[in-house]
Amino acid sequence: MEADSLIEEQITYNALNINTKMEADSSIENQIPENGTSKRASKQNSCQVCGLEFSQPIYLKIHLEKHERDKQFSCDVCNYKCSSESGLKIHNKIHVSAKLFSCNICGFTCSTKESLKNHLRTHTGEKPYSCDICSMSFALSSTLRVHTRIHSGYKPFSCNYCDYRCAQNANMVKHIRTHTKEKPYSCNVCGFSCSESGRLKNHIKRHTGEKSYSCQVCDASFINSSNLLIHIRTHTGEKPYSCEVCHSAFTTSSDLKRHKRSHSGERRYVCSICSSAFVRNSSLKRHMKTHTGEKPYSCEICKKSFAVLSSLKSHMLSHTKEKPYSCELCNSSFTRKFQLKKHIQTHT
């Protein structure tokens, strides 16, 4: 052991001497050029960090000491250090199973200090990364980077089945499932399956009755934030989606898509009994009741029953004598909308 120690000291001494000589001796400078590679390099003396090759082991040793000094990236879990961020990421994979950091609020565990810091922002609501264009803020810098693609129009992910492109890989995964029909998420209660985890979470709330999103204007509450946002528009009157053909405006993008079918003539919902086709699924459901004879909506005054709720509402106006549809050209008013449309034709 003492001999090994002496040898190690001698190697260190020789290395220091050679390092000094290299600075002063032009012949050695010629032997190790500016790029660090010897003219008589050997793969046996190659650096495992950067791939440079040297003619003698001692030159390799000197070179490795430079890498040791350059190790600026350190592991949060152990004492490992390296000279590149990519190298640290590769190293961190060995700690994936070792979750040494835990959240004092909810018990969440993770393997790195940075992951815990990011997680804690879900409790504090902190969003330190802001967009310079629209002022939206985010908890993670990576989320901000993806968000900026909305403004730049950069869509690096493309579908192999169609021309669809998007800014996020997660959105591409969801889109591809529209082609493959894959539905990997299923409900343990009723067997319902879907292609997105978020949709399954919302579905499960239908079983639990949980409605955590409440309207501040009225007492309405909803399963998810998107439904709450749509509801709020009933108070504000906002209709952000407009038709390029007739300029009709709608509260939701799905309503606009259905409306566009009235221009294109597309009728994707077909009756399995008589082959009648409809623009909307709700129209098909109403139609199916003409085959089944089902009339679940009945008038409390005269006991007349109807297949759809809208028909019952129109019928109730015959009892109240209310005429909500008025002509703007004359003083005529009508119980039903189709009556008003027919009347307007008399003016034209």
C-alpha positions as CSV (number, residue, x, y, z in Angstrom):
1,M,0.0,0.0,0.0
2,E,2.9,2.3,0.8
3,A,4.5,1.6,-2.5
4,D,1.2,2.4,-4.3
5,S,1.1,5.7,-2.4
6,L,4.7,6.5,-3.5
7,I,3.9,5.6,-7.1
8,E,0.8,7.9,-7.0
9,E,3.0,10.7,-5.6
10,Q,5.6,10.1,-8.3
11,I,2.9,10.2,-11.1
12,T,1.5,13.4,-9.7
13,Y,5.0,14.9,-9.5
14,N,5.8,13.9,-13.1
15,A,2.5,15.3,-14.2
16,L,3.2,18.6,-12.7
17,N,6.6,18.7,-14.2
18,I,5.4,17.8,-17.6
19,N,2.6,20.4,-17.4
20,T,5.3,23.0,-16.6
21,K,7.5,21.8,-19.4
22,M,4.6,22.0,-21.8
23,E,4.1,25.7,-21.2
24,A,7.8,26.4,-21.8
25,D,9.0,23.7,-24.2
26,S,7.9,24.3,-27.8
27,S,8.7,20.7,-28.8
28,I,6.1,19.4,-26.3
29,E,3.7,22.1,-27.5
30,N,4.1,20.6,-31.0
31,Q,3.4,17.2,-29.6
32,I,0.1,18.3,-28.0
33,P,-1.5,20.8,-30.4
34,E,-4.0,23.5,-29.5
35,N,-6.9,21.1,-29.8
36,G,-5.2,18.8,-27.2
37,T,-4.7,15.9,-29.5
38,S,-1.3,14.4,-29.9
39,K,0.2,13.8,-33.4
40,R,1.0,10.2,-32.2
41,A,-2.4,9.7,-30.5
42,S,-3.6,6.3,-29.5
43,K,-7.1,5.1,-28.8
44,Q,-5.8,3.3,-25.7
45,N,-5.2,6.8,-24.3
46,S,-8.5,8.4,-25.2
47,C,-10.6,10.6,-23.0
48,Q,-14.0,9.0,-22.1
49,V,-15.5,12.5,-21.5
50,C,-14.7,14.3,-24.8
51,G,-13.1,11.7,-27.0
52,L,-9.6,13.3,-27.5
53,E,-6.7,10.9,-27.9
54,F,-3.2,11.2,-26.6
55,S,0.2,9.6,-27.3
56,Q,1.0,8.9,-23.6
57,P,-1.1,8.0,-20.5
58,I,0.5,10.9,-18.6
59,Y,-0.9,13.5,-21.1
60,L,-4.3,11.9,-20.7
61,K,-4.1,12.2,-17.0
62,I,-3.2,15.9,-17.2
63,H,-6.1,16.4,-19.6
64,L,-8.6,14.6,-17.3
65,E,-7.6,17.0,-14.5
66,K,-8.9,19.8,-16.6
67,H,-12.3,18.1,-16.9
68,E,-12.2,17.6,-13.1
69,R,-11.8,21.4,-12.7
70,D,-14.6,22.0,-15.2
71,K,-17.2,20.0,-13.3
72,Q,-19.8,22.7,-12.5
73,F,-22.9,20.5,-12.5
74,S,-23.5,18.6,-9.2
75,C,-26.1,16.1,-8.2
76,D,-28.6,17.1,-5.5
77,V,-28.8,13.5,-4.2
78,C,-25.1,12.4,-4.0
79,N,-21.7,14.0,-4.4
80,Y,-21.4,13.3,-8.1
81,K,-20.2,16.1,-10.3
82,C,-19.8,16.5,-14.1
83,S,-18.9,19.1,-16.7
84,S,-22.2,19.1,-18.7
85,E,-25.9,19.3,-18.0
86,S,-26.6,16.4,-20.2
87,G,-24.2,14.2,-18.3
88,L,-25.9,15.2,-15.0
89,K,-29.3,14.2,-16.5
90,I,-28.0,10.8,-17.4
91,H,-26.5,10.3,-13.9
92,N,-29.8,11.4,-12.3
93,K,-31.5,8.4,-13.8
94,I,-29.8,6.1,-11.2
95,H,-31.7,8.0,-8.5
96,V,-35.2,7.6,-10.1
97,S,-36.1,4.8,-7.7
98,A,-34.6,6.7,-4.7
99,K,-37.2,9.4,-3.8
100,L,-35.4,11.2,-1.1
101,F,-37.3,14.5,-1.1
102,S,-40.9,14.7,0.2
103,C,-43.6,17.4,0.4
104,N,-44.6,18.4,3.9
105,I,-48.1,19.4,2.7
106,C,-49.3,16.4,0.7
107,G,-46.6,13.7,1.1
108,F,-45.5,13.8,-2.6
109,T,-42.0,12.3,-3.0
110,C,-39.4,12.9,-5.7
111,S,-35.7,12.2,-6.4
112,T,-34.4,15.7,-6.8
113,K,-34.5,19.0,-5.0
114,E,-35.5,20.8,-8.2
115,S,-38.5,18.5,-8.7
116,L,-39.7,19.2,-5.1
117,K,-39.3,23.0,-5.7
118,N,-41.5,22.7,-8.8
119,H,-44.0,20.6,-7.0
120,L,-44.4,23.1,-4.1
121,R,-45.5,25.7,-6.6
122,T,-48.7,23.7,-7.0
123,H,-49.5,24.5,-3.4
124,T,-48.2,28.1,-3.3
125,G,-49.6,29.1,-6.7
126,E,-46.3,30.7,-7.5
127,K,-45.7,31.3,-11.2
128,P,-42.3,33.0,-11.6
129,Y,-42.0,32.6,-15.4
130,S,-44.0,35.2,-17.4
131,C,-44.6,35.6,-21.2
132,D,-43.2,38.9,-22.6
133,I,-46.0,39.1,-25.2
134,C,-49.3,38.3,-23.4
135,S,-48.2,38.4,-19.7
136,M,-49.4,34.9,-18.9
137,S,-47.3,33.3,-16.1
138,F,-46.3,29.7,-15.5
139,A,-44.8,27.6,-12.7
140,L,-42.2,26.0,-14.9
141,S,-39.8,27.5,-17.4
142,S,-40.4,24.5,-19.8
143,T,-44.1,25.3,-19.8
144,L,-43.3,28.9,-20.7
145,R,-41.1,27.8,-23.6
146,V,-43.9,25.7,-25.0
147,H,-46.4,28.5,-24.6
148,T,-44.2,30.9,-26.6
149,R,-44.8,28.7,-29.6
150,I,-48.4,29.9,-29.7
151,H,-47.1,33.4,-30.5
152,S,-44.3,32.3,-32.9
153,G,-46.5,29.8,-34.7
154,Y,-43.7,27.2,-34.3
155,K,-45.3,23.7,-34.5
156,P,-42.4,21.1,-34.5
157,F,-44.7,18.0,-34.1
158,S,-46.4,16.6,-37.2
159,C,-48.8,13.7,-37.6
160,N,-47.8,10.7,-39.7
161,Y,-51.5,10.1,-40.7
162,C,-52.6,13.6,-41.7
163,D,-51.4,17.2,-42.1
164,Y,-52.0,18.1,-38.5
165,R,-49.2,19.9,-36.7
166,C,-48.9,21.2,-33.1
167,A,-46.6,22.9,-30.6
168,Q,-46.7,20.2,-27.9
169,N,-45.8,16.5,-28.0
170,A,-48.6,15.8,-25.5
171,N,-51.2,17.2,-27.9
172,M,-49.7,15.1,-30.7
173,V,-50.1,12.0,-28.6
174,K,-53.8,12.9,-28.1
175,H,-54.3,13.6,-31.8
176,I,-52.8,10.3,-33.0
177,R,-55.3,8.5,-30.8
178,T,-58.1,9.9,-33.0
179,H,-56.6,7.8,-35.8
180,T,-55.7,4.7,-33.8
181,K,-58.9,4.9,-31.8
182,E,-56.8,3.9,-28.7
183,K,-58.5,4.5,-25.4
184,P,-56.1,3.6,-22.7
185,Y,-57.9,5.2,-19.7
186,S,-60.9,3.4,-18.3
187,C,-63.4,3.9,-15.4
188,N,-63.3,1.3,-12.7
189,V,-67.0,2.0,-11.9
190,C,-68.8,1.8,-15.2
191,G,-66.2,0.7,-17.7
192,F,-66.2,4.0,-19.6
193,S,-63.0,4.4,-21.6
194,C,-61.4,7.4,-23.2
195,S,-58.2,8.7,-24.9
196,E,-57.2,11.4,-22.3
197,S,-56.5,11.1,-18.6
198,G,-58.1,14.5,-17.9
199,R,-61.3,13.4,-19.5
200,L,-61.4,10.3,-17.3
201,K,-60.8,12.4,-14.2
202,N,-63.8,14.6,-15.2
203,H,-65.9,11.5,-15.8
204,I,-65.1,10.0,-12.4
205,K,-66.5,13.2,-10.8
206,R,-69.9,12.3,-12.3
207,H,-69.9,9.2,-10.0
208,T,-68.6,11.1,-7.0
209,G,-70.8,14.2,-7.5
210,E,-67.8,16.4,-7.0
211,K,-68.2,19.9,-8.5
212,S,-65.2,22.0,-7.4
213,Y,-65.6,24.9,-9.8
214,S,-68.3,27.5,-8.7
215,C,-69.7,30.5,-10.4
216,Q,-69.3,33.8,-8.4
217,V,-72.3,35.3,-10.1
218,C,-74.9,32.6,-9.4
219,D,-74.9,29.3,-7.4
220,A,-74.0,27.1,-10.4
221,S,-71.1,24.7,-9.9
222,F,-69.2,22.5,-12.4
223,I,-67.0,19.5,-12.7
224,N,-64.2,21.3,-14.6
225,S,-62.9,24.8,-15.2
226,S,-63.7,24.8,-18.9
227,N,-67.4,24.2,-18.2
228,L,-67.3,27.0,-15.7
229,L,-65.7,29.3,-18.3
230,I,-68.5,28.5,-20.8
231,H,-71.1,29.2,-18.1
232,I,-69.7,32.6,-17.2
233,R,-70.2,33.6,-20.9
234,T,-74.0,33.3,-20.3
235,H,-73.5,36.1,-17.8
236,T,-71.1,38.3,-19.8
237,G,-72.8,37.6,-23.2
238,E,-69.3,36.8,-24.7
239,K,-69.4,34.9,-28.0
240,P,-65.7,34.6,-29.1
241,Y,-66.3,32.1,-31.9
242,S,-67.7,33.5,-35.1
243,C,-68.6,31.9,-38.5
244,E,-66.5,33.2,-41.5
245,V,-69.5,32.5,-43.8
246,C,-72.4,34.2,-42.1
247,H,-70.7,35.9,-39.1
248,S,-73.0,34.2,-36.6
249,A,-71.2,34.1,-33.2
250,F,-71.1,31.3,-30.6
251,T,-70.1,30.7,-27.0
252,T,-68.1,27.5,-27.7
253,S,-65.9,26.2,-30.5
254,S,-67.9,23.0,-30.6
255,D,-71.1,25.1,-31.3
256,L,-69.3,26.8,-34.1
257,K,-68.2,23.4,-35.6
258,R,-71.7,22.2,-35.5
259,H,-72.9,25.4,-37.1
260,K,-70.4,25.1,-40.0
261,R,-72.0,21.8,-41.0
262,S,-75.2,23.7,-41.9
263,H,-73.1,25.5,-44.6
264,S,-71.2,22.4,-45.7
265,G,-74.3,20.2,-45.7
266,E,-72.5,17.5,-43.7
267,R,-74.8,15.2,-41.8
268,R,-72.7,12.8,-39.8
269,Y,-75.4,11.5,-37.4
270,V,-77.5,8.8,-39.2
271,C,-80.6,7.0,-37.9
272,S,-80.0,3.2,-37.9
273,I,-83.7,2.6,-38.5
274,C,-84.7,4.9,-41.4
275,S,-81.3,6.3,-42.5
276,S,-82.3,9.9,-41.9
277,A,-79.2,12.0,-41.3
278,F,-78.7,15.0,-39.0
279,V,-76.2,17.8,-38.4
280,R,-76.3,17.3,-34.6
281,N,-76.4,14.3,-32.4
282,S,-79.1,15.9,-30.3
283,S,-81.3,16.1,-33.4
284,L,-80.7,12.4,-34.0
285,K,-81.8,11.6,-30.4
286,R,-85.0,13.6,-30.8
287,H,-85.7,11.8,-34.1
288,M,-85.2,8.4,-32.5
289,K,-88.1,9.1,-30.2
290,T,-90.4,9.2,-33.3
291,H,-89.5,5.5,-33.7
292,T,-89.8,4.5,-30.1
293,G,-92.9,6.6,-29.4
294,E,-91.3,7.9,-26.2
295,K,-92.7,11.1,-24.9
296,P,-91.1,11.8,-21.5
297,Y,-92.2,15.5,-21.2
298,S,-95.8,16.2,-20.2
299,C,-97.8,19.3,-19.6
300,E,-98.9,19.8,-16.0
301,I,-102.0,21.7,-17.1
302,C,-103.5,19.5,-19.9
303,K,-101.4,16.3,-19.5
304,K,-100.3,16.4,-23.1
305,S,-96.9,14.8,-23.6
306,F,-94.0,15.5,-25.9
307,A,-90.9,13.8,-27.2
308,V,-88.6,16.8,-26.6
309,L,-88.4,19.5,-24.0
310,S,-88.5,22.3,-26.5
311,S,-91.9,21.1,-27.8
312,L,-93.3,21.2,-24.3
313,K,-92.0,24.8,-23.8
314,S,-93.6,25.9,-27.0
315,H,-96.9,24.2,-25.9
316,M,-96.9,26.0,-22.6
317,L,-97.1,29.3,-24.4
318,S,-100.6,28.2,-25.6
319,H,-101.7,28.2,-22.0
320,T,-100.0,31.4,-20.9
321,K,-100.9,33.2,-24.2
322,E,-97.4,34.6,-24.2
323,K,-96.0,35.6,-27.7
324,P,-92.3,36.1,-27.3
325,Y,-91.5,36.4,-31.1
326,S,-92.2,39.9,-32.4
327,C,-91.8,41.3,-35.9
328,E,-89.5,44.3,-36.1
329,L,-91.4,45.7,-39.2
330,C,-94.9,45.7,-37.6
331,N,-96.5,45.0,-34.3
332,S,-97.3,41.4,-34.9
333,S,-96.1,38.8,-32.4
334,F,-96.2,35.0,-32.4
335,T,-96.0,32.0,-30.1
336,R,-93.4,30.1,-32.1
337,K,-90.3,31.2,-34.0
338,F,-91.3,29.4,-37.2
339,Q,-94.5,31.5,-37.3
340,L,-92.5,34.7,-37.1
341,K,-90.2,33.5,-40.0
342,K,-93.3,32.7,-42.1
343,H,-94.8,36.1,-41.3
344,I,-91.6,38.0,-42.2
345,Q,-91.9,36.6,-45.7
346,T,-95.1,38.6,-46.2
347,H,-93.1,41.8,-45.9
348,T,-90.6,40.7,-48.6
